[in-house]
């Protein structure tokens, strides 16, 4: 059964945060709230966690995973960002955007798109997530918690606990969560292409 941790959305309890991070270090898979609905997350090095995410979501190996980063500095260590993308992405983060960019050699090949060698990156504007990332000291491998047959990410921790009780290890509750997924911008070919219109304003690109 999944642990259900009720974390304060503005002043997250250090003890709770440490429990989440300790579990992630032990290769747990968590369901956690972001500024654009719930997501599934695990450590980048957690191979089993990646496979569990694909199974829960009913996806294949061509799925674009997202590396959720603490800040722009961490993001820049994972993907190639040219000058034009640098300015636009920096001004839009943190926020409800996912950017698809060519992965750096440090990103494991199994996380890259098999043909394009790209990966999604994002910096969420959510207090609890950023505190978790600070403590973890590395990005989270993540994917929106959109179940097969659904079109929007889940928003209620208690519903996730009921539906995914035996397939995730921790459900993090942190108050009200928006239902709209991120806006996805593919910048892998040197110019922005809007792949999905979501919570972030796409017109800025």
C-alpha positions as CSV (number, residue, x, y, z in Angstrom):
1,X,0.0,0.0,0.0
2,X,1.1,3.5,-0.8
3,X,2.0,5.9,2.0
4,X,-0.1,9.1,2.0
5,X,1.8,12.2,3.2
6,X,-0.2,15.4,3.8
7,X,2.4,18.2,3.3
8,X,1.7,21.9,4.0
9,X,1.5,23.6,0.5
10,X,3.3,26.8,1.6
11,X,5.5,25.7,4.6
12,X,6.2,22.0,4.0
13,X,7.2,20.1,7.1
14,X,11.0,19.2,6.9
15,X,10.3,15.8,8.4
16,X,7.8,15.0,5.7
17,X,10.1,16.2,3.0
18,X,12.9,14.1,4.3
19,X,10.7,11.0,4.3
20,X,9.9,11.6,0.6
21,X,13.6,12.2,-0.3
22,X,14.7,9.1,1.7
23,X,12.1,7.0,-0.2
24,X,13.3,8.4,-3.6
25,X,16.9,7.4,-2.7
26,X,15.5,3.9,-2.0
27,X,14.1,3.9,-5.5
28,X,10.5,4.7,-4.6
29,X,8.0,5.9,-7.2
30,X,5.9,8.8,-6.0
31,X,2.8,10.6,-7.1
32,X,3.3,14.3,-6.4
33,X,1.5,17.6,-7.1
34,X,2.9,20.3,-9.4
35,X,1.8,23.6,-10.8
36,X,0.0,21.7,-13.6
37,X,-1.6,18.7,-11.9
38,X,-0.1,15.5,-10.4
39,X,2.9,13.7,-11.8
40,X,4.7,10.4,-11.3
41,X,8.4,10.7,-10.3
42,X,11.5,8.8,-9.3
43,X,15.2,9.2,-9.4
44,X,16.8,9.4,-12.8
45,X,18.9,6.3,-12.1
46,X,15.8,4.2,-11.1
47,X,15.3,1.9,-14.0
48,X,12.4,0.0,-12.4
49,X,10.7,3.4,-11.7
50,X,10.9,4.3,-15.4
51,X,9.3,1.0,-16.4
52,X,6.6,1.4,-13.7
53,X,5.7,4.9,-15.0
54,X,5.3,3.5,-18.6
55,X,3.1,0.6,-17.3
56,X,0.9,2.9,-15.2
57,X,0.4,5.3,-18.0
58,X,0.0,2.6,-20.7
59,X,2.9,4.1,-22.8
60,X,5.7,2.7,-24.9
61,X,9.4,3.4,-25.1
62,X,8.9,6.4,-27.4
63,X,7.4,8.4,-24.6
64,X,9.1,11.7,-23.9
65,X,10.1,11.6,-20.3
66,X,10.6,14.9,-18.4
67,X,13.5,15.8,-16.1
68,X,12.1,18.1,-13.4
69,X,14.8,20.5,-12.4
70,X,15.4,22.7,-9.3
71,X,16.6,25.7,-11.3
72,X,17.9,26.8,-14.7
73,X,21.5,26.0,-13.8
74,X,20.6,22.3,-13.2
75,X,18.5,22.3,-16.4
76,X,21.5,23.6,-18.4
77,X,23.6,20.6,-17.3
78,X,21.1,18.2,-18.9
79,X,20.2,19.6,-22.3
80,X,21.7,21.7,-25.1
81,X,20.3,25.2,-25.0
82,X,21.2,27.7,-27.7
83,X,21.2,31.5,-27.2
84,X,17.7,32.1,-28.5
85,X,16.2,29.3,-26.4
86,X,18.3,30.3,-23.4
87,X,16.6,33.8,-23.1
88,X,13.1,32.5,-23.8
89,X,13.3,29.5,-21.5
90,X,14.9,31.5,-18.7
91,X,12.2,34.1,-18.8
92,X,9.4,31.5,-18.7
93,X,10.7,29.5,-15.8
94,X,9.8,28.5,-13.2
95,X,6.3,27.8,-14.6
96,X,4.0,25.3,-16.3
97,X,6.1,24.6,-19.4
98,X,7.9,21.6,-20.6
99,X,10.7,22.1,-23.1
100,X,12.0,19.4,-25.4
101,X,15.7,19.8,-26.2
102,X,18.7,17.6,-27.2
103,X,20.0,15.7,-24.3
104,X,23.6,16.0,-23.0
105,X,25.8,13.0,-22.7
106,X,25.1,12.9,-19.0
107,X,21.4,11.9,-19.7
108,X,21.0,8.1,-19.8
109,X,20.2,6.9,-23.3
110,X,17.1,5.0,-22.0
111,X,15.5,8.4,-21.1
112,X,16.0,10.0,-24.5
113,X,13.7,9.7,-27.5
114,X,15.1,6.7,-29.4
115,X,15.4,8.6,-32.7
116,X,15.7,12.3,-31.9
117,X,17.9,11.9,-28.7
118,X,15.8,14.5,-27.0
119,X,14.3,14.8,-23.5
120,X,11.8,17.0,-21.8
121,X,12.9,19.4,-19.1
122,X,11.0,21.7,-16.8
123,X,11.2,23.9,-13.7
124,X,7.9,23.8,-11.8
125,X,6.6,26.8,-9.8
126,X,5.5,24.7,-6.8
127,X,6.9,25.2,-3.3
128,X,6.8,21.5,-2.3
129,X,8.4,20.2,-5.4
130,X,11.2,22.7,-5.3
131,X,11.9,21.8,-1.6
132,X,12.0,18.1,-2.6
133,X,14.4,18.9,-5.4
134,X,16.6,20.9,-3.1
135,X,16.9,18.1,-0.7
136,X,17.3,15.4,-3.3
137,X,20.1,17.2,-5.0
138,X,19.3,15.9,-8.5
139,X,16.4,16.1,-11.0
140,X,13.3,13.9,-10.9
141,X,12.5,11.6,-13.8
142,X,8.8,12.5,-14.3
143,X,5.7,12.1,-16.3
144,X,2.3,13.7,-16.0
145,X,-0.2,11.5,-14.1
146,X,-2.6,11.0,-17.0
147,X,-4.0,7.5,-16.9
148,X,-5.0,5.5,-20.0
149,X,-8.3,6.8,-21.4
150,X,-8.0,10.2,-19.6
151,X,-6.9,13.5,-21.1
152,X,-6.0,15.6,-18.0
153,X,-3.6,15.0,-15.1
154,X,-5.1,13.9,-11.8
155,X,-5.5,16.7,-9.2
156,X,-6.7,14.9,-6.0
157,X,-4.2,13.1,-3.8
158,X,-6.9,11.0,-2.1
159,X,-8.3,9.8,-5.4
160,X,-4.8,8.8,-6.6
161,X,-4.3,6.9,-3.3
162,X,-7.5,4.9,-4.0
163,X,-6.8,4.2,-7.6
164,X,-3.0,3.6,-7.5
165,X,-2.6,2.3,-4.0
166,X,-0.7,-0.8,-5.1
167,X,1.4,0.6,-8.0
168,X,3.0,3.7,-6.4
169,X,4.9,3.9,-3.1
170,X,4.0,7.4,-1.9
171,X,1.2,9.8,-2.6
172,X,2.1,13.4,-1.7
173,X,-0.9,15.7,-0.8
174,X,-0.3,19.4,-0.8
175,X,-3.6,21.2,-1.2
176,X,-5.4,22.4,-4.3
177,X,-3.7,21.4,-7.6
178,X,-4.5,22.8,-11.1
179,X,-5.9,20.4,-13.6
180,X,-4.3,21.7,-16.7
181,X,-1.1,20.1,-18.0
182,X,2.0,22.0,-19.0
183,X,2.4,23.7,-22.3
184,X,5.0,21.7,-24.3
185,X,7.5,23.5,-26.5
186,X,9.8,21.5,-28.8
187,X,13.0,23.5,-29.3
188,X,15.1,20.6,-30.6
189,X,15.4,22.0,-34.1
190,X,16.5,25.5,-33.2
191,X,13.0,27.2,-33.3
192,X,10.1,26.8,-30.9
193,X,7.2,24.5,-32.0
194,X,4.2,24.2,-29.7
195,X,3.4,20.5,-29.2
196,X,0.7,20.9,-26.6
197,X,-1.1,24.0,-25.4
198,X,-1.6,23.9,-21.7
199,X,-1.4,26.0,-18.6
200,X,1.6,28.1,-19.8
201,X,0.9,30.9,-22.3
202,X,2.3,29.6,-25.6
203,X,2.1,33.1,-27.3
204,X,5.3,34.2,-25.6
205,X,7.2,31.8,-27.9
